[in-house]
Amino acid sequence: MAATGIQARFACSVGAFTLDVDLDLPGSGLTALFGHSGCGKTTLLRCMAGLQAADGVMRVNGDEWQSEGAGNSGSRPVHQRPLAYVFQETSLFPHLSVKRNLMYGYTRIPQSERQVSFDKAVEWLGLSHLLERMPVKLSGGERQRVAIARALLTSPKLLLLDEPLSALDHNSKQEIMPYLEALRDNLAIPMLYVSHSTAEVARLADHIVMMDKGRVVAQGPLQQIMARTDQPFGLEEDAGVIIDATLSERDERWHLWRADFAGGHLWLRADHGLAIGQHIRLQVLARDISLALSKQTDQSIQNLLPATVDEVASEVSPGTSMVRLLAGRTPFLSRLTTRSVHTLAIEPGQQVWMQVKSVALVD
């Protein structure tokens, strides 16, 4: 097995299905475990933590946590695995202040082994004004931020998050998202994040593992997996791509932002909370891209991009086809009627113009 990254193979019977997975994941960034409820996401996380007995192998950046053997016979017990596990429920110590909750794990790690400083954890999770509060005085989002910071301060080599936002209301989820983005961008520790929310995955994930009935149906970098023409779980209706972009210009007259990406640029409606030079994520749905064989300027769609047809998947649903395109190195999807594909004679290698009707900022 490779010396870097996370390699994991597990097999075990759980309830109505058998978990059987083989993963090779990045050794940094945020990997989302995504799928319908009951597909085995949490079971997989528990196997990684050593909480669920399973045949298999696991290695984290060259450190072997489990070797071949029946059940957990070739496995480190959970207390010997340098990981942190954040559950749906925060389980803060109710009799300790926020600061003392954070210090509980931090002071038990030898100074030479600390990977995250107390001040950094407080900064990344925005907790400086909460340190003297008691848990009962915190909102749901604040409690979850404290729980994540407390986990980080144990200096784990792997951070596991099991649907950490599922118990929060919409406003609390929006409040905590920027802090999770900050962790993804700054933390050297790999994170595995369980979710069945496409919005959370689109905003946070670098890498994605899609699961169904205990098995992996797709895994890879988020942008590549989202740009597949064969959408797992029948997601053709909401198929689309996620694009990393940088804001380069603000058009004050028309209240628009120009977002540059590897392959061109797109205009989107201005948001006063953004700034030139800011890195953002954009979502472009397949149903919002139409194709033309020549550049059409006498129409209302302003985002026109030259592209090359990469793949055509016919009849992904009755009368509907999915076309994968490349604008430079960046993939896009266009959902067209099969009749349109036939009329325009769309085929791989063809040069076309994409007409992008709508671009959404992922937030």
MOURZI-V374580 format. One record per helix or strand. SS is the DSSP state (alpha for helix, beta for strand). FROM is the first residue (numbers start at 1). LEN is the number of residues. Records with the same first field share a line. If there is no record, write none. Layout:
SS=FROM-LEN  FROM-LEN
This chain:
beta=6-9  17-9  30-5  55-6  63-4  75-1  83-4  97-1  134-1  158-5  190-6  207-6  215-7  240-12  256-6  264-6  279-7  289-4  303-15  320-8  330-8  351-6  360-2
alpha=41-9  78-3  98-9  111-3  118-8  128-3  135-3  140-13  170-17  198-7  222-5  232-7  286-3  338-7
